[in-house]
Amino acid sequence: MSQSAYSWMGTRLHLVIDDDVATAYNQAQDAFFEAQKHHKKTTGQDWTGREPLSIDWTPEQQRVWNAMADVINKLVELNGGGIDIPQEECTSDYLVKL
């Protein structure tokens, strides 16, 4: 298992993550986007986050997605409710290998 530094969403927030874990996260992100496209195709409306969304991901992709969300949520909590990363700093929807 090889680990590398990754930028979260292209930002200055860098994490050392196993390369296989980063790959699974990025694949989960792809599956999330595909599920939104499928929702639009079948309902004719954009997904708003209020409707159920059927995401076709593996158990490992879902585990990694949830674990990354836990890490980011813990950073938000640690910092008293936010992380000073403006939207314009988010240049990607993925983990970007440095």
N, C-alpha and C positions, 0 to 999 in steps of 0.2 A: 504494500500500500504506500503510495507516494503522496506526499502532501505539498501544497503550494499556497502562495499568498493569492487571495482573490479580493477584488473590490466588490462590495455590495452595491449593485445597481450602478456601477461606474463611479461611485462616490469615493470620498477620501476615507470611508470606513473600510478598513482592510482586515481580513480574517485569514488565518491559516486553516485550510480545510483539505481533507483527503480529496484527491482528484476524482475518485469514483463518486464521492458524495456530491461534489460540485456538479458533476455530469448529471447525476440523478435529479438534483435540484433544477438545473436548467431544462431537463426533459419534462419535469413536472410543470415548469412555467409554460413550456410549449403546449402541454396537455390542457392547462388552464385556459390559454388563449383559444385553442381549438374548441373547447367546450363552450366558450362565449360565442364563437362563430356559429357553432351548431345551434345554440339557443336562438340566435338571430335568424338563422335559416328556417328553423322550424316554427318560430313564433312571429317572425316579422318585426321583432322589437329588440333593441339592445338589452343586454342583461344589466340590471340595475343593482344587483347585490341583494335584493330582497326576495328574489325567486330562487327556488332550488336550482342547482347547476350540477349536471351529471358530468364528472370529470373522469376520463378514461386513463387512470394512471396505475402503476404497479404499487403494491404495498410498500416497496422501498422508496419509490418516488414520493408517496404520501407521507411516509415517516420522515424523510429528509425535509420536505416542504414544511411540515409541522414543526420540526426541530429548529429550522431556520427562523420561522415565525416566533418561536419561543425565545431564541437568542435576541432577536431584534426587540421584542416586547420587554425582555429583561433589561436591555440597554435603555429603553424609554423609561422604564420604572426606576432604574438606578439614577437616571438624570432628572428625576422629579416630574416626568410627564412628557418629555420630548427629546429629540435629538436635533441639534442645530445643523440640519442638512437641507438646504433649500431645494425646491422642486427642480430648478434649473441645473442643479448639480447631478441630478439623476439622469445619466446619459444612456442608461441601458435598463432593460427589465431583467437582466441576468446577472449571475456572478461572473465577473470578468477576471480571467487569470492575468496576474501581473508579471 
